[in-house]
Amino acid sequence: MTRTTKIAALAVCLLLATSAVSATAFTSITLQRNANIDVVADDTGIVQLSAGSSDFVTLDNGQLAIDVTNGGASGTNVNSTLEIGENATSPTTNAFTITNNDESSHSFTLSYGSLNSDSDTAPNVEFAVFDETGDREASISENSDGTFTMPSGDTFEVVLVVDTTGSATGDDLSGTLTITSS
């Protein structure tokens, strides 16, 4: 056998060996794992929202709802201040509570976006968040978001203040409260 034939035979052997190794590698895989994902109401979720004792804050179809027209009123009075919850040291005097039911501490950001414009440029709706010791952790209004960190298992109280001083009859202060956690 000539030297060229020996090199060609060696090259063919290497090519076949490489093909055999490549043929044993897989090109796809399918794995299945169980996932336990239940959809629950706000008062039993990972981020638990529980209504306080006011008729204005309730659970509606499992979701926290704030509605000052509950009970037959058409809204809150002009040039007045409506406060739902008095202070954070009494668990029955809040608009609602937020509980971190996760096993880890989380940062929370609350924001309130007004759905309408009103005649008063000052903030009319404020949410004040208090920790378990009664310290104010954040204040949220139409003009500013609030961020705080909540340890695992803690419950923070939220007081709602609606100030219509400077508002006109017919103003609509309705909006969306957004709670984001990371």
Protein Blocks (a to p, Z undefined) as FASTA:
>chain_A
ZZklmmmmmmmmmmmmmmmmmmmpcfbdcdddddddddddfklcfbdcdddfbfkbccee
hiacddfkgghiabdcehiacdedjbfkbmklcfbdcddfbfbdcddddddddfbdcfbf
bdfbdcddddfkopafbdcdfkbccdddddehiacdddddddfehiaehiacbdcddddd
ZZ
